[in-house]
Amino acid sequence: MKLTILGCSGSIPGPDSPSSGYLLESGDTRIALDLGNGTLGAMQRFIDPFSLDALFFSHLHPDHCADFGALAVLRRYHPNPPYDATERRLPVIAPADAPQRFAALYAPNEQERAEADLSDVFEFVPVPAEPVRIGPFEVQAVPVAHLCESWGFRVAAEGKVLAYTGDTGPCPQLADLAADADVLLSEASWTDFPDAPEGVHLSGRQAAEVAKTAAARRLLLTHLVPWTDGDAILAEAQAVFDGPVERVVADRTYDV
């Protein structure tokens, strides 16, 4: 299983990275986790977006989904697509209100929105309790603690497991999400501080505690906000977790 970082900046795009978006490949199957600001452009450096087999959204904050509107334009209006997108709709596994939210993103005024039924080129599927099978990938969604409906994803393929936290504060579900994972791709939005708001984000220390408790084998830190101290976040994670820890970099590919 191959992981490519389309974007890893938290909350907003940063000077060196788009917002959150991650491409996973196994054999000829390709799925993406989130599609934040700027990630569709990055994706085109690696694959033809028409070759995606499924798209998963952890939640619907703009830094995780803003480029969906651009993807809709591509799938509807590309003059020479490799296939008819209305006959091969892209599965979109997302929170239940995604069709309405994405219609509003795509068509901001009421008249346009009424006509913006994006199910012509997308197949919307509310995030299910049971695992989703896409080719060799099995994706299990786990609810996590954030400001809105938010999910982590546990992705298995080729005998390996990648656990992705999405956006979350500390919560018991993270132990199940990351249990024995080969890679924990964890948000680490800020350095640790005692009065951090509950149910919002993880610090580097908290991400490392999840990895240690869950016996994950490797910790990749993502979603660092541009105004935070990335070196300090990495250092506090390394002080807690004994396994390999690194901050991911946009446009870099990692083997899981």
Disulfide bonds with the S-S distance in Angstrom:
none
